[in-house]
Amino acid sequence: MRTRHASILLLALACGKKDPGDEASIVETIVDPPADSGEAPLPSSFDVTGTVVDSEGAPVPEAMVLVGGQSDTMVLTDGDGTFSLWFEDNGLGEPAIVAAKQGYRAIGYEYFRPDIPIGLTLVEVKQPDNEAYEYQDPGDGTDSMREDCSHCHTTFVQDFLESKHAEATRNPLLQDLYAGVTQAYSDADSCTTAGGQWREGHAPGTDGEVVEKCYLGGGVLPDLNPNCGDIDQLPCDSTSIDAADAPDAFGACADCHAPGINGIAGGRNLHDAHGLAYDIGVHCDACHKVRDIDLSEPPGVGKRLIMGRPNEPGSHTFVWDPVYFGPLIDVPNVAMGGSYQPKFNESTFCAGCHEQNQEALLPGDELDTALWPDGLPIHTTFSEWEAGPYNQEATQCQFCHMPGNVELNNSVDISTPEDQSIAFGFPRHPEDNRNHTFRGPLAGSPRLIDGALYVSVAVEPVADTIEATVSVANIGCGHAIPTGEPMRSLLLLVEAEADCGTLEPVGGLTIPDTGGTRASGVIGEGVESVDFELTWPEGAAAAGVGQVLRFVRPSGVFYDYEGPGIFGDGSLAAEDKGMEIESPVGQASIVDIDGDVLTLDQAPVLEIGDRVHLGDAWPEEPEDGQDALHLAGRAGTSFSKVLLDSAGNRHVPHYRAVDLASDNRIPPGSNALTSHAFDLPEGCSAGEIRATVLYRPIPLNMARVRGWSSTDHIVSTASSTWGD
């Protein structure tokens, strides 16, 4: 074995600043330098002994001690804090003995020798959470000369800044729903014409600045707080509002979307987020200050996410003694204050926010506690994973959403195996160098969602129809698909072409209102049909020439699907799952509009009680990412969680919800079967039935009110032929 020499490790040297004269960057590790010269070479392997104590000198039992980067060497200290482990030199860099324990900062020791016991002192991360701590900027992910996370962890910061976590607070959808505003109208005249109020309110991301905006459609603040936001009241986010009328119910939005607000953790007004807390949302320092997860508490910081901002005074340039909780045992660089928390590598950590059972939030609203004794299941990504086949040690959430990086030696970008040390870190397996992209369904190439589904179509001619059974299987998601925010949906479109032309659907499932409808009505209830004309005041006001009317007939039969939770455990009858089969009975295009009368290109044969949806034609060559179209009434179905408010309105924002109308999202490892029939005219001898699955992140009903962009993404297709 080589003779090792003494040195003082520089944080700057470890992370790219190689100027030993930069005294402000010097961070001493625990070292015990050997003699300067003349020492005999150390043996290549030997027994290392020592004692681990806390900062008061008391022994620390069951502390983990190992050779840095070599987890197979780990031992636990005895009751008196002593340990003995076998060291074998791998010839790389400067080896170190590392001690760690949950609730303490890891510590490392270099220059150990045979027969000389070493002492390691673990400094506790003392409770409670320090509200005086100010969260630190991770940097821009490019400048490794800055004194921030980018200094060493450049790639990780780059990953994060491109992730949806970085947008969590400044996402305009969140901000609009929170304040109760819309982007659809940008001036007072258009706003008031639409029924809104053009007022001054808080400018998101600022500390007290104001901006004029259109208040329309309700929101968390005006709906949850009775003393503001109504037509004769100031907006809830007005800077002029009296303290007595100011909102005090915030819907817990900031607890997960803006965890990095300085000061009290949890229960904060989202508008308290400015600076880092607004610009980069769920950022590095906020995540790595999570000391533990308590699943018995509500989601978010200060609740389920138990924060551990340090109380201990720092030294050198540190106001507080650093601590960063994470999944690795052996991170002894004192500039990190690495504190072992294995839940960072477990789905439990993600459950800190991605699992939410919600009480009724609006004043006066109540849940049906017999149906929802633990609260309304709004976000159930964790429990979907937990109940499914991917609930394995090797396939936690991080496996897909934080895949391993095979190019990095460890989290320090410039590190190599040859310079392993306390400062540069130790070689890691790719699964310990996880990308911090937090991949969402549309991230990556191929996109994460592209491998999630397997769609197949089986066809069979029956008398004068061709019947299709479509299977949509969730083969690649560890949770239900779609999951997370209830606004998301999948749309299944089924269409048939034959050698005699396009076949008309005559039976089976159709896409409900989830697929988007410009207007909906019922024949005999404000909608009258005679030959080629449809008298429909509401529809005529929303319609345009070239748009499509789709007619469906309620069957009285309910789709008996198997969805997540109680929608798949056998406790509900089909009718209680809330999806009545509405079969297709016709389609027509609008060729003229005269007052309340729509003239159609063909005369539908309708009955009293049939429903009509005003929508858009499906293009012959659809494009991935195209503007979302209104598709309710087409042959197919939707897969979504449908939230109800106390008035029975469907597809409401989750802060208004008190019930679920349906939830037919596809659990992991499961498939959904749908049936469809198409008219087969005489003379048709061959054809093809195609199934297309779209992912729609934002529902059109909300997008239209809020002025948001809504797009459709083609995630899977399948087809089957029959005949010659």
C-alpha positions in Angstrom: 0.0 0.0 0.0 1.1 3.5 -0.8 2.3 5.8 2.1 -0.4 8.3 2.7 0.5 12.0 3.5 -1.2 14.6 5.6 -3.2 17.4 4.1 -6.0 19.8 4.9 -8.9 19.3 2.6 -10.3 22.3 1.0 -14.0 22.5 0.1 -13.0 24.7 -2.8 -10.5 22.1 -4.0 -13.1 19.4 -3.8 -15.5 21.3 -6.0 -13.4 23.0 -8.5 -11.7 26.0 -6.8 -8.1 24.9 -6.7 -6.6 27.9 -5.0 -5.2 26.8 -1.7 -4.9 30.4 -0.7 -8.6 30.9 -0.6 -8.8 30.8 3.2 -12.5 31.5 3.3 -13.1 28.2 1.6 -11.1 26.0 4.0 -13.1 23.5 5.9 -11.1 21.1 8.0 -12.1 17.5 8.3 -11.2 15.3 11.2 -7.6 14.3 10.4 -4.8 13.0 12.5 -1.7 13.6 10.2 1.0 11.0 10.5 4.7 11.8 10.6 5.9 13.9 7.7 8.4 11.5 6.4 10.2 8.2 6.9 7.1 6.2 7.7 7.0 2.6 6.6 4.3 1.8 4.0 0.9 0.9 5.6 -0.3 -2.7 5.1 -2.9 -3.2 2.4 -5.5 -4.4 4.9 -5.8 -4.3 8.7 -8.4 -4.0 11.5 -9.6 -0.4 12.4 -10.9 0.2 15.9 -12.2 3.2 17.6 -15.1 4.8 19.5 -18.0 7.0 18.4 -19.2 9.6 20.8 -21.6 12.6 20.6 -20.7 16.2 21.1 -21.0 15.8 24.9 -18.5 12.9 24.9 -21.2 10.3 25.5 -20.9 7.0 23.6 -23.2 6.6 20.6 -24.5 3.0 20.3 -25.6 1.5 17.0 -23.9 4.1 15.0 -23.0 3.0 11.5 -19.2 2.8 10.8 -17.8 1.9 7.4 -15.0 2.5 4.9 -16.2 5.4 2.8 -17.9 4.1 -0.4 -17.8 0.5 0.7 -21.2 -0.3 2.3 -20.2 -4.0 2.7 -17.7 -3.0 5.4 -20.3 -1.4 7.7 -20.6 -2.4 11.3 -22.6 -1.0 14.2 -21.0 0.4 17.4 -21.5 -1.4 20.6 -23.3 0.0 23.7 -20.1 1.7 24.7 -19.7 3.3 21.3 -16.8 1.1 20.3 -16.3 -0.6 16.9 -14.0 -2.8 14.9 -14.0 -3.2 11.2 -11.7 -4.7 8.5 -10.1 -2.3 6.0 -8.8 -3.3 2.6 -7.2 -0.6 0.5 -8.6 -0.4 -3.0 -5.7 1.9 -4.1 -8.0 4.8 -4.9 -7.5 8.3 -3.5 -7.5 8.9 0.2 -9.7 6.3 2.1 -11.7 7.3 5.1 -13.5 5.8 8.0 -17.0 7.3 8.2 -19.5 7.2 11.1 -23.2 8.1 10.8 -26.5 7.7 12.6 -30.0 9.1 11.9 -30.4 12.5 13.6 -26.7 13.2 13.5 -24.2 14.7 11.0 -21.9 12.1 9.4 -18.2 12.5 10.2 -15.1 11.1 8.5 -11.5 10.2 9.6 -8.6 10.0 7.2 -5.0 8.9 8.0 -6.0 6.0 10.3 -3.3 3.4 11.1 -3.1 -0.1 12.4 -3.3 -0.6 16.2 -4.2 3.1 16.8 -7.8 3.5 17.8 -9.6 6.5 16.4 -12.3 8.7 17.9 -15.2 10.0 15.9 -17.6 12.6 17.2 -21.2 12.8 15.8 -22.9 16.2 16.1 -26.6 15.9 16.6 -29.1 17.8 14.5 -31.1 19.2 17.4 -34.8 19.8 17.4 -36.9 21.8 16.9 -36.9 23.0 13.3 -35.1 26.4 13.2 -37.5 29.0 11.8 -34.7 31.6 11.7 -32.8 29.6 9.1 -32.9 31.2 5.6 -33.0 28.7 2.6 -30.0 28.8 0.4 -29.9 29.4 -3.4 -28.8 26.2 -5.3 -27.3 28.3 -8.1 -27.8 28.3 -11.8 -26.5 24.8 -12.6 -23.7 26.2 -14.8 -21.3 28.3 -12.7 -19.2 25.9 -10.6 -17.3 28.9 -9.2 -20.3 30.0 -7.1 -20.6 29.2 -3.4 -23.8 27.3 -3.7 -25.1 23.8 -4.7 -23.9 24.4 -8.3 -20.3 24.6 -6.9 -20.1 20.9 -6.6 -23.4 19.4 -7.7 -23.7 21.1 -11.1 -25.5 18.4 -12.9 -28.0 17.8 -10.1 -28.9 21.5 -10.1 -29.2 21.6 -13.9 -31.6 18.6 -13.7 -33.6 20.3 -11.0 -33.9 23.7 -12.7 -35.5 21.9 -15.8 -37.9 19.9 -13.7 -41.5 20.6 -12.8 -40.5 20.8 -9.1 -38.8 24.1 -10.0 -42.1 25.4 -11.4 -44.2 24.3 -8.5 -44.9 27.7 -7.0 -44.8 29.9 -10.1 -47.1 27.6 -12.2 -49.8 30.0 -13.5 -52.5 27.4 -13.1 -51.8 27.2 -9.4 -51.6 31.0 -9.0 -54.9 31.5 -11.0 -56.8 28.9 -9.0 -55.5 30.2 -5.8 -56.4 33.9 -6.3 -59.5 33.2 -8.4 -58.4 34.9 -11.5 -58.3 34.2 -15.3 -55.8 34.9 -18.0 -58.6 34.8 -20.6 -59.3 38.6 -20.3 -56.5 41.2 -20.3 -58.4 44.4 -19.9 -61.3 45.8 -17.9 -63.9 45.8 -20.7 -63.5 42.2 -21.7 -63.3 41.1 -18.1 -66.5 42.8 -17.0 -68.3 41.7 -20.2 -67.5 38.1 -19.2 -68.9 38.7 -15.7 -65.6 39.2 -13.9 -64.2 42.0 -11.8 -61.2 44.0 -13.0 -59.3 44.8 -9.8 -55.9 45.3 -8.3 -54.4 42.4 -6.4 -51.1 40.7 -5.4 -48.5 40.3 -8.1 -47.4 36.6 -7.7 -43.8 36.2 -6.7 -43.4 39.7 -5.2 -43.3 41.1 -1.7 -46.4 43.3 -1.8 -46.4 44.6 -5.4 -49.8 44.8 -7.1 -51.1 44.1 -10.6 -54.5 44.5 -12.3 -56.2 41.3 -13.2 -59.6 39.7 -13.9 -61.2 37.9 -11.0 -63.5 35.3 -12.4 -64.4 31.6 -11.8 -63.7 31.4 -8.1 -60.6 30.4 -6.3 -59.1 29.1 -3.1 -58.9 32.5 -1.4 -62.3 33.9 -2.4 -64.2 30.6 -1.9 -62.6 29.6 1.4 -62.8 33.1 3.0 -66.2 34.7 3.5 -64.9 38.3 4.2 -63.2 38.9 0.8 -63.5 38.2 -2.9 -67.2 38.8 -3.4 -68.6 41.4 -5.8 -69.0 44.0 -3.0 -65.7 43.1 -1.2 -62.0 43.6 -1.9 -60.1 40.8 -3.5 -58.7 38.5 -1.0 -55.2 39.3 -2.2 -55.7 43.0 -2.2 -52.9 44.9 -0.5 -55.5 47.3 0.9 -57.6 44.8 2.7 -58.2 45.3 6.4 -56.7 42.8 8.8 -60.2 41.8 10.0 -61.2 40.8 6.4 -57.9 39.3 5.3 -57.9 35.6 4.4 -56.9 33.1 7.0 -57.8 29.9 5.1 -55.2 29.0 2.5 -56.2 25.5 1.4 -52.7 24.1 2.4 -51.5 25.0 -1.2 -48.2 26.4 -0.1 -47.4 23.4 2.1 -46.4 21.4 -0.9 -46.1 23.9 -3.7 -43.9 26.4 -1.8 -42.1 24.5 0.9 -39.1 26.9 0.8 -40.8 29.9 2.4 -38.6 31.2 5.1 -40.0 31.2 8.7 -42.8 29.0 10.0 -43.1 25.7 8.1 -46.7 25.0 7.0 -50.0 26.8 7.0 -48.7 29.7 4.9 -50.3 32.0 2.4 -49.0 31.0 -1.1 -48.5 34.7 -1.6 -45.8 34.7 1.1 -43.7 33.0 -1.6 -41.3 35.3 -3.3 -37.6 35.2 -4.1 -36.3 31.6 -4.1 -39.6 30.2 -2.7 -41.4 31.5 -5.8 -38.7 31.3 -8.5 -37.6 27.7 -7.9 -40.4 26.1 -5.9 -39.6 22.8 -4.4 -35.9 23.5 -4.4 -32.8 21.7 -3.2 -32.4 23.2 0.2 -36.1 22.7 1.1 -36.1 19.1 0.1 -32.8 18.3 1.9 -34.0 19.9 5.1 -36.7 17.2 5.5 -35.7 15.3 8.6 -38.4 12.7 8.5 -41.8 11.7 7.1 -44.9 11.1 9.3 -47.6 9.5 7.2 -50.2 10.0 10.0 -50.1 13.8 9.3 -51.5 15.9 6.4 -49.1 16.4 3.5 -46.6 19.2 3.3 -44.0 21.0 5.3 -44.4 21.3 9.0 -46.9 18.4 8.9 -46.1 15.1 7.1 -42.7 16.6 6.0 -40.9 17.0 9.3 -38.3 19.8 8.8 -34.9 19.8 10.3 -33.4 23.2 9.7 -30.2 23.5 11.9 -30.2 25.2 15.2 -26.5 24.9 15.9 -24.3 28.0 15.2 -21.9 27.6 12.3 -18.3 28.5 11.8 -16.2 30.0 9.0 -18.8 31.4 6.5 -21.7 29.4 7.8 -24.4 31.1 9.9 -25.7 27.7 11.0 -23.8 24.4 11.2 -24.7 22.8 7.8 -27.0 19.8 7.6 -28.4 18.2 4.5 -30.5 15.1 4.9 -30.1 12.4 2.3 -30.1 8.7 1.4 -26.4 8.0 1.7 -24.7 7.0 5.0 -21.2 8.1 4.1 -21.3 11.9 3.3 -18.8 13.2 5.9 -17.8 16.5 4.2 -18.5 19.0 6.9 -19.6 21.6 4.4 -22.6 19.3 3.7 -23.3 18.0 7.2 -24.7 14.9 5.6 -27.3 13.3 7.8 -28.6 9.8 6.8 -32.3 9.5 6.1 -33.1 6.3 4.2 -36.6 7.5 3.3 -35.1 9.7 0.6 -34.7 6.4 -1.4 -38.2 5.2 -0.6 -41.6 6.0 -2.0 -42.5 7.1 1.5 -40.6 10.3 0.9 -42.7 11.1 -2.2 -45.8 10.5 -0.1 -44.9 13.6 1.8 -46.9 15.5 -0.8 -48.2 13.0 -3.4 -50.9 11.5 -1.1 -53.7 13.6 0.1 -57.0 12.8 1.7 -58.9 16.0 2.1 -61.6 17.2 4.4 -64.3 19.5 3.0 -62.7 22.9 2.7 -65.5 25.3 1.7 -67.5 26.8 4.6 -70.6 24.7 5.3 -69.5 21.8 3.2 -69.3 18.2 4.6 -68.1 14.9 3.4 -70.1 11.7 3.6 -68.0 10.2 6.4 -69.5 6.7 5.9 -68.1 6.7 2.3 -64.9 8.7 3.0 -64.0 8.1 6.7 -60.4 9.1 6.1 -61.1 12.2 4.0 -61.7 12.5 0.2 -58.9 10.8 -1.8 -57.7 13.7 -3.9 -54.0 12.7 -4.6 -53.5 8.9 -4.2 -50.3 8.2 -6.1 -48.5 6.7 -3.1 -51.3 4.4 -2.1 -51.9 3.3 -5.7 -48.2 2.3 -5.8 -48.4 0.7 -2.4 -51.4 -1.5 -3.4 -49.9 -2.5 -6.7 -47.3 -5.0 -8.0 -44.5 -2.4 -8.1 -44.4 -2.1 -4.4 -41.0 -3.7 -4.2 -37.7 -2.5 -2.7 -36.2 -2.2 -6.2 -39.1 -0.2 -7.8 -39.7 2.7 -5.5 -41.0 5.9 -7.1 -37.4 7.1 -7.5 -36.7 4.1 -9.9 -38.7 5.8 -12.7 -38.8 9.4 -11.7 -35.2 9.8 -10.6 -33.3 7.2 -12.8 -29.6 6.5 -12.1 -26.9 8.5 -13.8 -24.3 6.2 -15.2 -21.9 9.0 -16.2 -21.2 10.5 -12.8 -18.7 9.0 -10.3 -20.8 10.6 -7.5 -22.8 13.8 -6.9 -19.6 15.9 -7.2 -19.3 16.6 -10.9 -15.5 16.7 -11.1 -15.0 13.6 -8.9 -13.2 10.5 -10.2 -12.6 7.2 -8.6 -8.9 8.0 -8.4 -9.5 11.1 -6.1 -11.9 9.5 -3.7 -11.7 11.3 -0.3 -13.9 13.0 2.2 -13.8 16.1 0.1 -14.4 14.6 -3.4 -16.6 11.8 -2.1 -16.5 8.1 -3.0 -17.4 6.1 -6.1 -21.2 5.4 -6.2 -23.4 3.0 -8.1 -25.7 4.8 -10.6 -28.7 4.3 -8.4 -26.9 6.4 -5.8 -26.4 9.1 -8.4 -30.0 9.7 -9.3 -31.0 12.3 -11.8 -32.8 15.1 -10.2 -35.2 15.7 -13.1 -38.2 14.2 -11.2 -39.6 13.0 -14.5 -43.2 13.7 -15.2 -45.4 11.9 -17.8 -44.2 14.1 -20.7 -40.6 14.3 -19.7 -37.7 12.7 -21.6 -37.4 11.0 -25.0 -39.1 8.7 -25.1 -41.5 10.3 -22.7 -42.2 8.5 -19.5 -45.8 8.0 -20.4 -45.0 6.5 -23.8 -44.1 3.1 -22.2 -46.9 3.0 -19.8 -49.7 1.5 -21.9 -50.3 -1.5 -24.1 -53.4 -1.1 -26.2 -55.0 -3.9 -28.3 -58.1 -4.3 -30.4 -60.1 -7.4 -31.1 -62.8 -7.3 -33.8 -65.7 -9.5 -34.8 -68.4 -9.1 -37.4 -71.9 -9.6 -35.8 -74.9 -9.5 -38.2 -74.9 -6.0 -39.7 -72.3 -4.6 -37.3 -68.7 -4.9 -36.6 -67.9 -5.1 -32.9 -64.6 -4.2 -31.2 -63.2 -4.9 -27.8 -60.4 -2.6 -26.8 -58.0 -3.4 -24.0 -56.0 -0.6 -22.4 -53.4 -2.1 -20.1 -51.3 -0.2 -17.6 -48.0 -2.2 -18.0 -45.4 0.5 -17.2 -46.7 2.7 -14.4 -46.2 1.9 -10.7 -49.3 3.8 -9.9 -52.7 4.3 -11.6 -52.7 6.1 -14.9 -53.2 9.0 -15.0 -52.3 9.9 -11.4 -51.7 13.0 -9.3 -53.6 16.1 -10.1 -57.2 15.1 -10.7 -57.4 17.5 -13.7 -55.5 14.9 -15.8 -57.3 12.4 -18.0 -56.8 9.8 -20.7 -59.1 9.8 -23.7 -59.7 6.6 -25.7 -60.9 7.3 -29.3 -62.2 4.3 -31.3 -62.9 4.7 -35.1 -63.6 2.3 -37.9 -62.8 2.6 -41.6 -63.9 0.1 -44.3 -63.6 -0.4 -48.0 -67.0 1.4 -48.2 -65.9 4.4 -46.2 -66.1 5.6 -42.5 -68.4 3.4 -40.3 -70.8 5.1 -37.9 -70.7 4.0 -34.3 -74.0 2.5 -33.1 -73.3 1.0 -29.7 -71.0 0.8 -26.8 -69.2 3.5 -24.7 -68.8 7.1 -25.7 -66.5 9.8 -24.3 -68.3 11.6 -21.5 -68.0 15.4 -20.7 -64.4 14.7 -19.5 -63.5 14.8 -23.2 -64.7 18.4 -23.5 -67.9 19.9 -24.8 -68.6 23.4 -25.9 -72.2 23.0 -24.8 -74.4 20.1 -23.7 -78.2 19.7 -23.9 -81.0 17.2 -23.7 -83.6 16.6 -26.5 -86.9 17.8 -25.2 -85.3 19.9 -22.5 -84.5 23.1 -24.3 -83.3 21.4 -27.4 -85.7 20.5 -30.3 -84.8 18.5 -33.4 -86.8 18.6 -36.6 -85.3 17.1 -39.8 -82.1 19.0 -40.5 -82.6 21.7 -37.9 -81.9 21.9 -34.3 -83.3 24.6 -32.1 -81.0 25.2 -29.2 -80.4 28.7 -27.8 -77.4 27.7 -25.6 -75.7 25.6 -28.3 -76.3 28.3 -31.0 -74.6 30.9 -28.8 -71.5 28.7 -28.5 -71.5 27.1 -31.9 -69.6 27.8 -35.1 -70.1 26.6 -38.7 -68.1 23.4 -39.2 -68.3 22.2 -35.7 -69.9 18.9 -34.8 -72.9 17.8 -32.9 -72.7 14.3 -31.4 -75.8 12.6 -30.1 -75.8 9.9 -27.4 -78.5 7.9 -25.7 -78.4 7.0 -21.9 -78.8 3.3 -21.6 -79.6 2.8 -18.0 -76.7 0.4 -17.9 -73.5 1.2 -16.0 -69.9 0.6 -16.9 -68.6 -1.9 -14.3 -64.9 -0.9 -14.4 -62.2 -1.7 -11.8 -60.5 1.5 -10.7 -58.3 2.6 -7.7 -59.5 2.3 -4.1 -63.1 1.6 -3.5 -63.8 1.8 -7.2 -62.0 -1.5 -7.6 -62.3 -3.4 -4.3 -65.7 -4.8 -4.9 -67.5 -2.7 -2.4 -69.5 -0.7 -5.0 -72.1 -1.8 -7.4 -71.7 -0.8 -11.1 -74.3 2.0 -10.8 -72.5 3.4 -7.7 -69.3 3.8 -9.8 -71.0 6.6 -11.7 -70.4 5.9 -15.4 -73.7 5.2 -17.2 -73.1 3.9 -20.7 -74.3 6.5 -23.2 -74.4 4.9 -26.7 -73.8 6.8 -29.9 -76.9 7.6 -32.0 -75.6 10.0 -34.6 -73.4 12.8 -35.6 -73.8 15.9 -37.7 -71.9 19.0 -38.8 -73.2 22.5 -38.6 -73.6 24.2 -42.0 -75.5 27.3 -40.9 -76.5 29.2 -37.8 -79.6 31.5 -37.7 -80.4 32.8 -34.3 -81.2 29.8 -32.1 -81.4 27.4 -35.1 -78.6 25.2 -36.2 -78.8 23.7 -39.7 -77.1 20.4 -40.0 -75.6 18.4 -42.9 -77.8 15.4 -42.1 -81.0 14.8 -40.1 -80.4 12.8 -36.9 -83.0 10.3 -35.7 -83.4 11.2 -32.0 -85.6 10.5 -29.1 -86.7 12.6 -26.1 -83.9 12.3 -23.5 -81.1 11.9 -25.9 -78.1 14.1 -25.1 -76.3 16.4 -27.5 -72.7 17.6 -27.2 -71.3 20.5 -29.3 -67.7 19.7 -30.2 -64.9 19.7 -32.8 -64.2 17.4 -35.7 -61.3 15.0 -35.3 -58.6 15.7 -37.9 -57.7 13.1 -40.5 -54.0 13.4 -39.4 -53.9 14.2 -35.7 -50.6 15.6 -34.3 -49.0 14.9 -31.0 -49.3 18.0 -28.8 -52.1 19.6 -30.8 -54.6 21.9 -29.2 -57.1 19.9 -27.2 -60.4 19.3 -29.0 -64.0 19.0 -27.6 -64.6 15.2 -28.1 -67.5 14.3 -25.8 -69.9 11.9 -27.6 -67.3 10.2 -29.8 -66.9 6.4 -29.6 -64.5 5.6 -26.9 -64.3 6.6 -23.2 -62.2 8.6 -20.7 -60.1 7.5 -17.8 -60.2 10.0 -15.0 -61.1 10.9 -11.5 -64.3 13.1 -11.6 -64.7 15.4 -8.6 -68.0 16.7 -7.4 -68.8 19.8 -5.3 -71.7 20.1 -2.9 -74.0 21.4 -5.8 -73.2 18.3 -7.9 -71.0 20.1 -10.4 -68.5 17.8 -12.1 -64.8 18.2 -12.7 -64.4 20.9 -10.1 -61.0 22.0 -8.7 -60.1 19.8 -5.8 -60.4 22.4 -3.1 -64.1 22.5 -3.9 -64.6 18.8 -3.9 -66.8 16.8 -1.5 -67.3 13.6 -3.4 -66.2 11.5 -6.4 -68.6 10.8 -9.2 -66.3 8.1 -10.7 -62.7 7.0 -10.8 -61.9 4.6 -13.6 -58.2 5.4 -13.9 -56.3 2.2 -14.6 -54.4 0.7 -11.6 -50.9 -0.6 -12.1 -50.8 -4.1 -13.7 -54.5 -3.8 -14.6 -56.3 -3.3 -17.9 -59.6 -1.7 -18.9 -61.9 -3.4 -21.4 -64.4 -1.4 -23.5 -66.8 -2.5 -26.2 -67.9 -0.6 -29.3 -70.2 -1.4 -32.3 -70.2 0.1 -35.7 -72.8 -0.1 -38.5 -71.7 -2.4 -41.3 -73.5 -1.5 -44.5 -74.2 -4.1 -47.1 -71.2 -4.4 -49.5 -68.5 -3.6 -46.9 -66.1 -6.6 -46.9 -63.0 -5.4 -45.1 -61.8 -2.7 -42.8 -59.9 -1.6 -39.8 -60.7 -0.4 -36.3 -58.2 1.9 -34.7 -57.8 2.9 -31.1 -56.0 6.0 -30.0 -55.2 7.0 -26.4 -54.6 10.7 -25.7 -53.2 12.2 -22.5 -54.8 15.5 -21.6 -53.2 17.3 -18.6 -55.7 20.2 -18.5 -59.4 19.8 -18.9 -61.0 22.0 -21.5 -63.8 23.2 -19.1 -61.2 24.8 -16.8 -58.9 25.9 -19.7 -61.7 27.8 -21.3 -62.6 29.7 -18.1 -59.0 30.4 -17.1 -57.5 31.2 -20.4 -55.1 28.2 -20.2 -53.6 26.3 -23.0 -54.9 22.7 -23.2 -53.1 20.1 -25.4 -53.6 16.4 -26.3 -50.7 14.0 -26.5 -50.9 10.8 -28.4 -49.4 8.1 -26.1 -50.5 4.8 -27.6 -52.3 3.4 -30.7 -53.5 0.0 -31.9 -55.6 -1.4 -34.7 -57.1 -4.6 -36.0 -58.5 -5.5 -39.4 -61.2 -7.8 -40.6 -62.3 -9.2 -43.9 -60.4 -9.7 -47.2 
